[in-house]
Amino acid sequence: MQKKLAPKLFGTDGVRGRANISPMTVETAVALGRATGKLFRQSEEDGRPRVVIGKDTRRSCYMIENALIAGLCSMGVETLMVGPLPTPGVAFITRAYRAAAGIVISASHNKFHDNGIKFFNSEGYKFTQAWEAEVEALVSANDFTDSLPDDEDMGRNTKVVGADGRYIEFVKATYAKKRTLKRLKIVLDCANGAAYRVAPLVFRELDAEVFTYGIEPNGININSNCGSLHPQTVQKAVIDHQADVGIALDGDADRVVLIDENAQVVDGDAILAICARDMKQRGVLKSNKVVGTLMSNFGFMDAMDSLGIEVVRAKVGDRNVLQEMLKHGCNLGGEQSGHILFLDHNTTGDGLVSALQVLRIMLETGSRLSDLAGIVQRYPQAHVNVAVESKPPLEEMEGLGTILKRVEKLLANKGRVVVRYSGTEKICRVMVEGPRQQMVDKLAEEVAGTVRKEIGDA
């Protein structure tokens, strides 16, 4: 008899979905707490592991946080509650407290009605897929009677005071010693998310003049017409305040896009190129390689080629980028979305660290951001997101296969088309890159129309 597989909970970035709907329910959160608690206790020598729990500013974080804590404590795990803190901050605090693991309750750049749970190991890296499969099996079985601790060994929850301050000092320490941001005027958008308290302090304590937006979270306005996915507010504010640079974070502050002094968006490809050139010039770019993704613009590839830097393309997703970085001995990698990993500083993407690296380069070279970003001459791209009812294998969709062959033939060697499912939402993403914007816009709509017809969510 074939063994029944446990239901799939984990996607490309933890467990994610609409709050109060499976899998993001109180019941699942308790079961996840118990399942991970059992594994943490088994791997902890003294049998009393500590787990750091952080979150963003969504209203549903309260119920999920309490459910997770209940599950963990019921298994004899001590929980350390740090409150709203960026994802990279939780990874750092996990290492700093020498905890067995860190848990972040966040759906990153998604709208407020979604939420997610992602796990970091004691070193601040995301757990392996094999570990996730083990957790899924335990949640599916949902029988922990053989692992429940004695009454006196049940876990306790402690509210941590000072985690914000420790993370702020950590971020500031990644900036050049004895240097400040005194000459810079900055517009900062925290997306009403996890960085609303810490981000303004980081830049102000480094003596920048800071104009803040998105720092009044109410539980439902996270990522709402603000942050890295909606940079229009920052673009306008940069002009209004005659600022040198705009910084737009997402809901959990692990990604960033920048706005130059002319209100033009500087995305992850440009940030990665700016930092790769600087690191090579300083002799600190390991392996003379940088990791991008399948979505990296051809213009980024051209820029790296002109500098003699090899680009390793990873699948989309920070886990995949990190995997390739470790495989190739790289210390710099990232995504077009603004998720940049500096492994010399942190184990996951950190929007604040990324922004500071670019600000340092601006000041040290005396350059405007627009001049630095000119290293990447972007090829026209078109992006279309299609809401889908299900996610069947793309290669099995005959209609899609037919149109992809036609589009690839039209683009020849002067462009490409990428169709993939989102790992965190019920969305199929279509990207077409080519020589002319009008052409790629038209082709992207044709491909998206085929996807919509075959599996679209009507």
C-alpha positions as CSV (number, residue, x, y, z in Angstrom):
1,M,0.0,0.0,0.0
2,Q,1.4,3.4,-1.0
3,K,2.2,5.7,1.9
4,K,-0.1,8.7,2.0
5,L,1.7,12.0,1.6
6,A,1.2,14.7,4.2
7,P,-0.7,17.8,3.0
8,K,1.6,20.5,1.6
9,L,1.9,23.5,3.9
10,F,5.2,25.2,3.0
11,G,5.6,27.2,-0.1
12,T,8.7,29.0,-1.3
13,D,8.7,31.3,1.8
14,G,7.1,29.4,4.7
15,V,3.4,28.8,5.2
16,R,1.2,31.5,3.7
17,G,-2.4,32.2,2.9
18,R,-5.4,34.3,3.8
19,A,-5.8,34.7,7.5
20,N,-8.5,32.6,9.2
21,I,-8.7,30.4,6.1
22,S,-6.6,27.1,5.9
23,P,-3.7,26.9,6.2
24,M,-3.5,30.2,8.1
25,T,-5.8,29.3,10.9
26,V,-5.5,29.2,14.7
27,E,-5.7,25.4,14.6
28,T,-2.8,25.1,12.1
29,A,-0.7,27.6,14.0
30,V,-1.1,25.6,17.2
31,A,-0.2,22.4,15.3
32,L,2.8,24.1,13.7
33,G,3.9,25.2,17.2
34,R,3.6,21.7,18.6
35,A,5.3,20.1,15.6
36,T,8.3,22.4,15.5
37,G,8.4,22.4,19.3
38,K,8.8,18.6,19.3
39,L,11.6,18.8,16.7
40,F,13.4,21.6,18.6
41,R,13.3,19.6,21.9
42,Q,14.6,16.5,20.2
43,S,17.6,18.5,18.8
44,E,18.3,20.5,22.0
45,E,20.8,18.9,24.3
46,D,19.4,20.4,27.5
47,G,15.8,19.8,26.4
48,R,14.8,23.4,27.0
49,P,15.1,25.2,23.6
50,R,14.3,28.9,23.2
51,V,12.5,30.3,20.1
52,V,12.3,33.9,19.1
53,I,9.0,35.1,17.6
54,G,8.6,38.3,15.7
55,K,5.9,39.7,13.5
56,D,4.8,42.5,11.2
57,T,1.8,44.8,11.8
58,R,-1.1,42.9,10.4
59,R,-4.1,42.6,12.7
60,S,-4.1,38.8,12.3
61,C,-0.6,38.6,13.7
62,Y,-2.1,38.7,17.2
63,M,-4.1,35.5,16.9
64,I,-1.4,33.6,15.0
65,E,1.3,34.7,17.5
66,N,-0.7,33.5,20.5
67,A,-1.6,30.2,18.8
68,L,2.0,29.5,17.9
69,I,3.2,30.4,21.4
70,A,0.5,28.1,22.9
71,G,1.7,25.2,20.7
72,L,5.3,25.8,21.4
73,C,4.9,26.2,25.2
74,S,2.7,23.1,25.4
75,M,5.8,21.2,24.1
76,G,8.1,22.6,26.7
77,V,9.7,25.3,24.5
78,E,10.5,28.8,25.9
79,T,9.3,31.6,23.6
80,L,10.8,35.0,23.3
81,M,8.3,37.5,21.9
82,V,10.0,40.5,20.3
83,G,6.9,42.2,18.7
84,P,6.9,44.0,15.4
85,L,10.4,43.6,13.9
86,P,11.7,43.2,10.3
87,T,12.3,39.7,9.1
88,P,16.1,40.2,9.0
89,G,15.9,41.6,12.6
90,V,14.4,38.3,13.8
91,A,17.1,36.4,12.0
92,F,19.7,38.6,13.8
93,I,18.1,38.3,17.2
94,T,17.8,34.6,16.9
95,R,21.6,34.4,16.5
96,A,22.3,37.0,19.1
97,Y,20.1,35.2,21.7
98,R,21.6,31.8,20.7
99,A,18.0,30.6,20.3
100,A,17.2,27.2,18.7
101,A,15.1,29.0,16.1
102,G,13.3,32.2,15.0
103,I,9.8,32.5,13.7
104,V,8.4,35.4,11.7
105,I,4.7,36.0,11.3
106,S,4.4,38.0,8.1
107,A,3.1,37.8,4.5
108,S,5.9,40.2,3.4
109,H,4.6,42.4,0.6
110,N,1.1,40.9,0.4
111,K,-2.0,42.7,1.4
112,F,-3.1,42.8,5.0
113,H,-5.7,40.0,4.7
114,D,-2.9,37.5,4.0
115,N,-0.4,36.2,6.6
116,G,2.4,33.7,6.8
117,I,4.8,31.9,9.1
118,K,8.4,31.4,8.3
119,F,11.1,29.7,10.3
120,F,14.9,30.4,10.8
121,N,17.3,27.9,12.3
122,S,19.8,28.8,15.0
123,E,22.2,30.3,12.5
124,G,19.6,32.6,11.0
125,Y,19.1,30.6,7.8
126,K,15.7,29.2,6.6
127,F,15.2,25.5,7.4
128,T,15.7,22.9,4.7
129,Q,12.8,21.5,2.7
130,A,13.5,18.1,4.4
131,W,12.8,19.7,7.8
132,E,9.7,21.3,6.4
133,A,8.5,17.9,5.1
134,E,9.0,16.5,8.6
135,V,7.0,19.3,10.1
136,E,4.2,18.7,7.6
137,A,4.1,15.0,8.5
138,L,3.8,15.8,12.2
139,V,1.0,18.4,11.6
140,S,-0.9,15.9,9.4
141,A,-0.7,13.2,12.1
142,N,-1.6,15.8,14.8
143,D,-0.8,13.4,17.7
144,F,1.7,14.7,20.2
145,T,0.6,12.8,23.3
146,D,3.9,10.8,23.4
147,S,5.9,14.1,23.5
148,L,4.0,16.2,25.9
149,P,6.3,17.4,28.8
150,D,5.6,17.0,32.5
151,D,3.6,19.8,34.1
152,E,6.7,21.5,35.5
153,D,8.5,21.4,32.1
154,M,5.9,23.3,30.1
155,G,7.4,26.3,28.4
156,R,7.0,30.0,29.3
157,N,6.6,33.1,27.2
158,T,8.7,36.1,27.8
159,K,8.3,39.5,26.2
160,V,11.7,40.8,25.1
161,V,12.6,44.4,25.8
162,G,15.3,46.0,23.8
163,A,15.3,43.8,20.6
164,D,14.6,46.9,18.5
165,G,17.6,48.7,19.9
166,R,19.9,45.7,19.4
167,Y,18.8,45.4,15.8
168,I,19.2,49.1,15.1
169,E,22.8,49.0,16.4
170,F,23.5,45.9,14.3
171,V,22.3,47.6,11.1
172,K,24.3,50.8,11.9
173,A,27.4,48.7,12.4
174,T,27.2,47.5,8.7
175,Y,27.7,51.1,7.7
176,A,31.2,52.6,7.3
177,K,32.8,53.3,10.7
178,K,33.3,57.0,11.6
179,R,31.1,58.1,8.7
180,T,27.6,59.6,8.9
181,L,24.8,60.5,6.5
182,K,24.9,64.1,7.5
183,R,24.9,65.4,3.9
184,L,21.9,63.4,2.8
185,K,18.2,64.3,2.6
186,I,16.2,61.1,2.6
187,V,12.5,60.2,2.0
188,L,11.7,56.9,3.8
189,D,8.5,54.8,3.4
190,C,8.1,52.0,5.9
191,A,5.0,50.5,4.2
192,N,3.1,50.7,7.6
193,G,5.0,47.5,8.3
194,A,7.5,45.9,10.6
195,A,10.2,48.6,10.2
196,Y,8.0,51.5,11.2
197,R,9.8,52.0,14.5
198,V,13.4,50.9,13.7
199,A,14.0,52.3,10.2
200,P,13.6,56.0,10.9
201,L,15.9,55.7,13.9
202,V,18.6,54.0,11.9
203,F,18.9,56.8,9.4
204,R,18.4,59.6,11.9
205,E,21.0,58.2,14.3
206,L,23.4,58.3,11.4
207,D,22.5,62.1,11.0
208,A,20.5,62.0,7.8
209,E,17.6,64.4,7.4
210,V,14.6,62.0,7.1
211,F,11.1,62.6,5.8
212,T,9.0,59.6,6.9
213,Y,5.9,58.0,5.4
214,G,4.1,54.7,6.1
215,I,4.9,54.8,9.9
216,E,1.3,54.7,11.2
217,P,0.2,51.1,11.0
218,N,-3.4,50.3,12.0
219,G,-3.4,46.6,11.3
220,I,-5.0,46.9,7.8
221,N,-2.9,49.5,6.0
222,I,0.3,47.5,5.6
223,N,1.5,47.7,2.0
224,S,-1.6,49.6,1.1
225,N,-0.6,52.1,-1.7
226,C,2.8,52.4,0.0
227,G,6.1,50.7,0.3
228,S,8.3,49.0,-2.3
229,L,5.4,47.8,-4.5
230,H,3.8,51.3,-4.6
231,P,6.7,53.8,-4.8
232,Q,4.5,56.6,-6.1
233,T,4.3,58.3,-2.7
234,V,8.1,58.3,-2.4
235,Q,8.6,59.5,-5.9
236,K,6.4,62.6,-5.3
237,A,7.9,63.2,-1.9
238,V,11.5,63.2,-3.3
239,I,10.5,66.0,-5.7
240,D,8.5,67.9,-3.0
241,H,11.4,67.7,-0.5
242,Q,14.2,68.0,-3.1
243,A,15.6,64.9,-1.5
244,D,18.8,63.1,-2.6
245,V,17.2,59.6,-2.4
246,G,14.0,57.8,-1.6
247,I,13.8,54.5,0.3
248,A,10.8,52.2,0.0
249,L,10.6,49.1,2.1
250,D,8.1,46.3,2.0
251,G,5.9,45.0,4.9
252,D,8.6,43.0,6.6
253,A,11.5,45.1,5.4
254,D,13.5,42.3,3.8
255,R,13.4,44.1,0.4
256,V,13.9,47.7,-0.8
257,V,13.6,49.8,-3.9
258,L,15.3,53.2,-4.1
259,I,14.2,56.4,-5.8
260,D,16.8,58.7,-7.3
261,E,16.8,62.4,-7.1
262,N,14.8,62.6,-10.4
263,A,12.1,60.4,-8.9
264,Q,13.0,57.4,-11.0
265,V,12.8,53.9,-9.5
266,V,16.1,52.1,-8.9
267,D,15.1,48.4,-8.6
268,G,17.0,45.3,-7.2
269,D,18.9,44.7,-10.5
270,A,20.4,48.2,-10.3
271,I,21.1,48.0,-6.6
272,L,22.8,44.7,-7.1
273,A,24.9,46.1,-10.0
274,I,25.9,49.2,-8.0
275,C,27.0,47.1,-5.1
276,A,28.7,44.4,-7.2
277,R,30.9,47.0,-8.9
278,D,31.8,48.6,-5.6
279,M,32.6,45.3,-4.0
280,K,34.8,44.2,-6.9
281,Q,36.7,47.6,-6.8
282,R,37.3,47.1,-3.1
283,G,38.4,43.5,-3.6
284,V,35.7,42.0,-1.4
285,L,33.5,40.3,-4.0
286,K,34.0,36.7,-3.3
287,S,34.5,34.3,-6.3
288,N,34.1,37.2,-8.6
289,K,30.5,36.2,-9.0
290,V,27.1,37.6,-8.1
291,V,23.8,35.6,-8.0
292,G,20.7,36.9,-9.8
293,T,17.5,35.1,-10.9
294,L,15.7,34.1,-14.0
295,M,13.9,37.5,-13.8
296,S,17.2,39.5,-13.8
297,N,17.1,42.0,-16.7
298,F,19.4,41.5,-19.7
299,G,20.7,45.0,-18.9
300,F,22.0,43.7,-15.6
301,M,23.7,40.8,-17.3
302,D,25.4,43.2,-19.8
303,A,26.6,45.5,-16.9
304,M,28.1,42.5,-15.1
305,D,29.7,41.2,-18.3
306,S,31.4,44.6,-18.9
307,L,32.9,44.5,-15.4
308,G,34.1,40.9,-15.9
309,I,31.8,39.6,-13.1
310,E,30.1,36.2,-13.7
311,V,26.4,36.0,-13.0
312,V,24.8,32.8,-11.6
313,R,21.1,32.7,-12.4
314,A,18.9,31.1,-9.6
315,K,15.2,30.3,-9.6
316,V,13.1,33.1,-8.2
317,G,12.9,33.2,-4.4
318,D,15.4,34.2,-1.7
319,R,15.9,30.5,-0.7
320,N,17.0,29.7,-4.2
321,V,19.3,32.7,-4.4
322,L,20.9,31.8,-1.0
323,Q,21.3,28.2,-2.1
324,E,23.3,29.3,-5.2
325,M,25.3,31.8,-3.2
326,L,26.4,29.1,-0.7
327,K,27.1,26.7,-3.6
328,H,29.3,29.1,-5.5
329,G,30.9,30.8,-2.5
330,C,29.3,34.2,-3.2
331,N,28.7,36.9,-0.7
332,L,26.3,39.0,-2.9
333,G,23.1,38.0,-4.6
334,G,19.5,39.2,-5.0
335,E,16.3,39.7,-7.0
336,Q,14.9,42.4,-9.2
337,S,12.2,42.9,-6.5
338,G,14.8,44.4,-4.2
339,H,15.5,41.4,-2.0
340,I,19.3,41.7,-1.7
341,L,21.5,39.3,0.3
342,F,24.8,40.6,1.7
343,L,26.1,37.4,3.4
344,D,29.0,39.4,5.0
345,H,26.3,41.2,7.1
346,N,23.2,39.1,7.4
347,T,21.8,35.7,6.5
348,T,18.7,36.9,4.7
349,G,17.6,39.9,2.7
350,D,17.7,43.2,4.7
351,G,16.2,46.3,3.2
352,L,18.0,48.6,5.6
353,V,21.4,47.1,5.1
354,S,20.9,47.2,1.3
355,A,20.0,50.9,1.4
356,L,22.9,51.8,3.6
357,Q,25.4,50.1,1.2
358,V,24.1,52.3,-1.6
359,L,24.1,55.4,0.5
360,R,27.7,54.7,1.5
361,I,28.7,54.4,-2.2
362,M,26.9,57.6,-3.1
363,L,28.9,59.5,-0.4
364,E,32.2,57.9,-1.0
365,T,32.1,58.5,-4.7
366,G,30.4,61.8,-4.6
367,S,27.8,60.5,-7.1
368,R,24.1,61.0,-7.4
369,L,22.0,57.9,-7.3
370,S,20.9,58.4,-11.0
371,D,24.5,58.3,-12.1
372,L,25.2,55.1,-10.2
373,A,22.0,53.4,-11.5
374,G,23.1,54.2,-15.0
375,I,25.3,51.2,-14.9
376,V,22.2,49.2,-15.9
377,Q,20.7,50.0,-19.3
378,R,17.4,48.2,-18.9
379,Y,15.8,46.1,-21.7
380,P,12.1,46.7,-21.9
381,Q,10.1,44.3,-19.8
382,A,6.4,43.7,-19.3
383,H,4.9,42.0,-16.3
384,V,1.3,40.7,-16.0
385,N,-0.1,38.8,-13.0
386,V,-3.0,36.4,-13.6
387,A,-5.1,35.3,-10.6
388,V,-5.6,31.5,-11.0
389,E,-8.0,28.9,-9.6
390,S,-5.4,26.2,-9.5
391,K,-1.7,25.5,-10.3
392,P,-1.4,22.6,-12.8
393,P,2.0,22.0,-14.3
394,L,2.6,24.7,-16.9
395,E,4.2,22.3,-19.3
396,E,1.0,20.3,-19.5
397,M,-1.1,23.3,-20.7
398,E,-1.2,22.8,-24.5
399,G,-2.5,26.2,-25.3
400,L,0.2,27.9,-23.3
401,G,2.9,25.7,-24.9
402,T,1.7,26.8,-28.4
403,I,1.8,30.5,-27.7
404,L,5.1,30.3,-25.9
405,K,6.7,28.7,-28.9
406,R,5.3,31.5,-31.1
407,V,6.5,34.3,-28.7
408,E,10.0,32.8,-28.4
409,K,10.3,32.6,-32.2
410,L,9.3,36.3,-32.5
411,L,11.8,37.3,-29.9
412,A,14.5,35.1,-31.3
413,N,17.8,35.9,-29.5
414,K,16.7,39.4,-28.6
415,G,14.4,38.6,-25.7
416,R,12.7,36.0,-23.6
417,V,9.5,35.0,-21.9
418,V,9.2,33.6,-18.4
419,V,5.9,32.1,-17.0
420,R,5.9,30.9,-13.4
421,Y,3.6,30.5,-10.5
422,S,4.0,32.7,-7.4
423,G,5.2,30.6,-4.5
424,T,3.1,32.7,-2.0
425,E,-0.1,33.6,-3.9
426,K,-2.6,32.0,-6.3
427,I,-1.1,33.9,-9.1
428,C,0.7,33.1,-12.4
429,R,3.3,35.6,-13.3
430,V,4.1,36.4,-16.9
431,M,7.2,38.4,-17.9
432,V,8.3,39.2,-21.4
433,E,11.6,41.0,-22.2
434,G,12.6,42.3,-25.6
435,P,13.8,45.1,-27.8
436,R,10.7,47.4,-27.8
437,Q,8.3,48.2,-25.0
438,Q,5.2,48.1,-27.2
439,M,6.2,44.7,-28.5
440,V,6.7,43.1,-25.1
441,D,3.5,44.7,-23.7
442,K,1.5,43.1,-26.5
443,L,3.1,39.7,-26.2
444,A,2.8,39.6,-22.4
445,E,-0.9,40.3,-22.7
446,E,-1.3,37.5,-25.3
447,V,0.4,35.0,-23.0
448,A,-1.5,36.2,-20.0
449,G,-4.7,35.9,-21.9
450,T,-4.0,32.3,-22.7
451,V,-3.3,31.6,-19.0
452,R,-6.4,33.4,-18.0
453,K,-8.5,31.4,-20.4
454,E,-7.2,28.0,-19.3
455,I,-6.9,28.4,-15.5
456,G,-7.9,32.0,-14.6
457,D,-9.9,32.7,-11.5
458,A,-13.1,34.1,-13.0
